[in-house]
Amino acid sequence: MHQDKRRDMAMKIQMIVHIKNDDGTFGAESTAIEVDIPNYEAFTGPEQFGEVFDQYERRVLEARNEVVKGATEKYLDEMSQKKHSQRKRKEKEK
């Protein structure tokens, strides 16, 4: 029974996306995601490998897509704010 409980427990994968400037400073707020993935014990034999690995792969790809989407939104928001403030400065200079 204890072994079954360990098999049901998941591990987690954490992905963090940093958008950085050339000087190493952050260009936008970091974006992170953490999702459950199958524990090593879920791979009980060759017959389950494909199914368990498919679960792992789907969760990782979905998490990657989600974290990159979030980072892209923050990147675009930051760019929009910078462009807006640049336009205001140029208008004041006129």
Secondary structure, DSSP 8 states (H G I E B T S, - for coil): -HHHHHHH-EEEEEEEE--B-TTS-BSS--EEEEEEEE-GGG--SHHHHHHHHHHHHHHHHHHHHHHHHHHHHHHHHHHHHHHHHHHHHHHHH-
